[in-house]
Amino acid sequence: MDNLLLVVYLAGIFYFAMGWLSKLRPKKEITNRAGYHTKRARSSQKAWDFAQRYSAISFQWAGLGLVALGLAAPYLPGVGRDNLAIPFVGLFVALIISPMVATELALKKRF
């Protein structure tokens, strides 16, 4: 479980830093290589600008959630047992994909 917590901390720090950097310097031009570049985000310049701002904030929140999950894990009852690893990993995966799902839903609703 200790290695799993290390992965959670590192992923949380990475996600927060990625969101922070994207917020400071969002990609201005529509590209297939950098920024939040899904098909829906590339549909127009307005959608692109919105997706860059929204995903940056979403990634920051997911990063904070991952760090909080790592901090709370040692205090959960039954940590260290194999029966808790599966729900823990499920929550970890949900936090990893949540910024992308949230951004796509916001793009769909707005554009």
Helices and strands as residue ranges (DSSP letters): H 2-24, G 41-43, H 45-72, G 73-75, H 82-110
